[in-house]
Amino acid sequence: MLTTTPAAQPPRLRAGLGLHLIAIGENRWRLVDAAGLIVGHVDTFTEARGIRYRALRYHPATRMFRELGAFWSLDDAVDCLRYAR
């Protein structure tokens, strides 16, 4: 069963990436690069085994978000978005 996890502050990114997170909802953050360009979005959700991080990319043609993957670490979700550019 999936439930949402309230987050008081954005998760912390590892240093040196040149990226930062902007909260856009209770459990969703926009990943932005140093130039202000959107790299993607990260959601958090809770499964029975713990907190997961979902990498999302907006697809303008369908006006929907597409899930690129769900990960156990924020670093993995961010790397997925970075390398899928």
C-alpha positions in Angstrom: 0.0 0.0 0.0 1.4 3.4 -1.0 0.9 6.5 1.2 2.3 10.0 0.9 4.9 11.2 3.3 4.7 14.8 4.5 8.0 16.6 4.1 8.8 19.7 6.1 11.8 20.7 4.0 13.3 19.4 0.7 15.6 16.4 0.9 19.3 17.4 0.8 21.2 16.9 -2.4 24.9 15.9 -2.3 27.3 18.9 -2.8 28.8 19.8 -6.1 26.0 18.9 -8.4 25.1 22.5 -9.4 21.4 21.6 -8.9 18.8 22.5 -6.3 15.3 21.5 -5.3 12.3 23.8 -5.2 9.2 22.6 -3.3 6.1 22.6 -5.5 3.9 20.5 -3.3 3.8 18.5 -0.1 5.8 15.6 -1.5 7.1 17.0 -4.9 10.2 19.0 -5.8 11.3 20.6 -9.0 15.0 19.8 -9.8 16.6 22.9 -11.3 20.1 23.5 -12.7 22.4 26.5 -12.1 20.9 28.3 -15.2 17.4 27.9 -13.8 16.4 25.2 -16.3 14.1 22.4 -15.1 15.8 19.0 -15.1 12.8 17.1 -13.8 10.8 16.4 -10.7 11.2 14.2 -7.6 8.3 12.8 -5.6 8.6 11.0 -2.2 6.3 8.2 -1.2 6.2 5.5 1.5 6.1 1.8 0.9 6.0 -0.9 3.5 9.8 -1.1 3.4 10.4 2.7 3.6 10.6 6.0 1.8 11.1 5.9 -2.0 12.0 8.7 -4.4 10.3 8.8 -7.8 12.0 10.5 -10.8 9.5 12.3 -13.1 9.9 14.1 -16.4 7.1 16.3 -17.9 6.1 15.2 -21.5 4.6 18.3 -23.2 3.0 16.4 -26.1 0.8 14.4 -23.7 0.7 17.0 -21.0 1.6 14.3 -18.4 4.5 13.4 -16.2 6.3 10.2 -17.1 7.9 8.2 -14.4 11.6 7.3 -15.1 11.9 5.1 -12.0 11.5 4.8 -8.3 14.6 4.6 -6.1 15.6 4.0 -2.5 17.9 7.0 -2.5 17.5 10.7 -3.6 20.9 10.6 -5.2 19.8 7.7 -7.5 16.6 9.6 -8.5 18.6 12.8 -9.2 21.2 10.9 -11.2 18.5 9.3 -13.3 17.1 12.8 -14.2 20.6 14.2 -14.8 21.7 11.4 -17.2 18.4 11.1 -19.0 18.6 14.8 -20.2 
